[in-house]
Amino acid sequence: MTLAVTVGGVSFSNRGPLTLIAGPCVIEDAAFTVRLAKSLAGIARQLRLPFVFKASYDKANRSSINSYRGPGLRVGLDILQRVKEDVGCPVLTDVHWKEDVEDVARVADILQVPAFLSRQTDLLLACAETGRVVNVKKGQFMAPWDMEHVVRKLESTGNKKILLTERGVTFGYHNLVVDMRSLAIMKEFGYPVIYDATHSVQLPGALNGASGGQRQFVEPLARAAVALGVAGLFCEVHPQPDKARSDGPNSLALGTMKPFLKRMQTLNKVAKSLS
């Protein structure tokens, strides 16, 4: 039996309507972040699409020492709080250090454990002990079966508000590949599964100190994932992706989101009517 996970009026279910997690890779400034959140929330309302806004206050795993990491914990959380108040949607953000968890949990509705940290037991337990929803990105180095151990770590705290996200697996140098079997395998653990449509087309470190990406493959892979009956899509979005301060090459343009999401909703209805 698969659990549904609900946060701030938004429900994630492998059997229900598709849910969207979307926003920029990293918080660039307050005005930009609130403006983008309002735009995405507006599209979601028009489509009657459950929506969670995502943005990172700090990207600790950037390729280069010169890469922009974000505004930091305090400023970043203040901006995410403004999004919650001005836009009225739940928010998700990454947590890289156990020491940040308590502060982040005061603001974020969903705590996300990044893929590179998905086996860090102390971080997983600290996130789960807050009682917040915890979304864990499957590590690029992990088989889908290994995520069952992540689930058991989180469950050991009594928290069953768990989301699991597929974002591709390392395939040679500077490349990822998505094994769609992993979505079906992770669904067997009993929790909603999310497909990260934009990180999955990333080319890690391929631009000599920055990551590249193949944006043109976002929709084909998203179609495959939605056809398998995932609970939601995770998308990094920017009004001008080529000017984004992080993950621009694999981010979707804001102007493309409404038609893209309409197609995903149509496919989701068909897929889940057959299951």
N, C-alpha and C positions, 0 to 999 in steps of 0.2 A: 504493500500500500504506500502511495506517495503522499507525503505531507504537503499542504499548501502553507506558504509563509506569507504573512501579512504585515505590512509596516505602513503607518500613516495613511491608511485607507487604500493602499496599493497591494494587490495580491499577486504572488508568484505561484504558478501551478503548471506542471507539465501537461495537464489536461484542460486547462482553461485558456482564456484570452491571452494573447501575446502581451508581454510587458516590456517597456523600453527603459533602459538605463543609458543616459546619453549626456554629453557635455564635453568640454575641452579636456585635453590631456592634463593640463596644468592651469591653475589660476593665474591669469596674467595681470589683472587689476580688478578692483571692485566693480566699476561701472561696466566694463566689458562682461564680467562674469554674470552679473544680475541681468544685463540686457540679453545675453545669450540664453540664460535660463528662462526668461520670460518668453522668448521666441520659441524655444522648444516646448515649453508648457502649453503655449497657444496652439501649436501644431497638434500636440497630444490631445488637447481638449476637442479640437475640431474632428479628430479621428476617433474620439472616445477610447483613447489608448492609455492604459495605466502608465505613469511616468515617474521615474526617479532621476534627479539631476546628479551628475558626477563631475568631480574635479578634484585634483590633487593639490594640497598645500605645499607638498615637497616631493620631488621625484629624486629619491636618493640613489637610484640606479642608472643615472644618465651615463652615456658612453664616454663623454669627455669632461674634464675638470672645468672647461669653459662653458659647458651647457647650462642653460637657465634651469634652475630647479624649482622655482616657485617662491611665493612670498614668505614661507615659513609657517610654523605652527600657529602662533598667536594671530597674526594678520589673516592667515588663511582661514582659520576657524571663524573669525569675525565676519569675513566675507560670506562664508557658507551659512552663517546664522542670518545674515541679511537676505540671502536667497530664500531661506525657509520663511522668513517673515514677509518679504515682498512678493514672493511668487506662490508660496503656499504648497510646496511640494517636498517630499522627503529628499534627503541628500545622502550621497555615498562619497567616501574618500578613503584613500589608502592610509595604512598605518605601517610604518617600517620599524618602529622601536617599541618595545614593551613599555618604556617610560612615558610614551605619548598616549597610551590607550585611554587612560582615565579622562584626560582632557578632551580627546577626540570624541569619546562616547557621550559627553555632555551636549554635543552639537549634532554629530552625524547619526543618522537613523540606521545606516548600514556601515559597518566597519569592513574594509576590504583588505585582505592579506595578499600582497603581490605575489606573482608566480615564483619569483626567485626565493621567496621566504615561506613557501607553502609547506615546508617540512619543519619549520622552526617551532618546536613544541611550546616553549614558554610564551611566544607571541600569540600562538593560536589559543592557548588556554586563557591568557589575559583578555583577549578579545571576547571569547565566549563568556567569561565570568562577568562581563558587564551586563549581560542579558540582552544586548542589542543583536540585531540580525548580523550574521557574519558571512561575508562572501569570500570564498577562497578561490583564487585563480590557480588552476592546475599548472604546476611547474613545467617549463619547456623540456625538462629532463625526466619527466615522470610518465609512467604508464598509467592509463586510466584506472586500473585496478588498485594502484597505490593510493588513490584518493580515499579509499575506504578507511585507511588508517588515519587519514586527516579527519574524516567524519567521526571516528571513534574517539579521537582526542577531544574534539569539540563536545561531543555528547557526554563525555566524562564529567563535564561541569554541570550537567543538567539542562544545558541550552540545546534546544532542537530547532532553533531558528537559523537554518543553514542553507546557503546557496553555494553551488559548485559551478565554476566557469571554465569552459574550454577556450584556450587561446593559441593552440598550435603546439607542435613539438619540434625541437631542433632537428634539422635535416641538412647535415653538412655545415659548411661555413656560411654565415650571413643569410640563412634561409630557415623558414618554418614550413611545416606541412600540417594540414589538419586531417587526422584520421577520424572520419565521421562515426566509426564504431564507438569511439570514446563517449559520445553523447548518450548512446544507448546503454553502454556499460555503466556510466555514472548515474543514470536514472535508476538503475537497479538498487542503489544505496538508499532510495526512499526520499530524496530531497529534490527540489527544483533545480534544473540545470539551465545555465545561461550560456549562450554562444557569444563570444567576443568577436564581432564581425570585423573589427578594424585592426586590433593587434595581431590577428591571425594572418594578415597579409603584410605584416611588417618584415623588413629585411634588417635584422639586428646588426648594428655597427657597420652597415654596408657603405656608408658615405664618409669614410675616413674620419671617424670621431663622432658620427651621428648615425642614426638609423634611417634607412630608406623604407620604401613601401610600394605596394602594388595596388593602388586604390581601385583599379579597374576590376579586381577580383573580389571586392567586398560583396557585391550583390550575388554573384553566382554561388559563392560559398554560403552566404546567409540563406539563400533559397534552399540549399541542401539541408542546412541545420534546421530551418523552420519545418521543412517537410518531414523531419524526424521527430517533431513534436516537442521542441524545447519550451521552457517556460518564458524565456525572454531573450532579447538581443541587447548586447552592450556595444555602444557605438561612440567613438570619439568624433566630435563634430566641431567645426569652426567656420565662421563666416567666410574666411579666406584661408583655406588650409595651407596654401603655399607660403603664407606669412605667419603661420602658427609658431609659437616659441618652443613647441615640443610635439613630436609625432605628426607633423604636417603631412608627410608623404602618404601616410596610411589613414588620415582623417577624412571624413565625409564633409562635403560642403553643405552648409545650412540650407541653401536654396534647393538642394536635391532631396531633402529629408521627407517632405510630405508625400510625393509620389512613390518614393522608395518604401516608406512605411505602409502605404495603402496596399502595395503589392505584397508585402510581407503579411499583412493582416488577412488578405484574401487567401493566400497560401496556407496560413495557419488554420483558418476555418476548415478548409478542405482536408488538411492533414489530420486534424483532430476529430473530424466527423468520421474518419475511417478507422480510428483507433478503438 
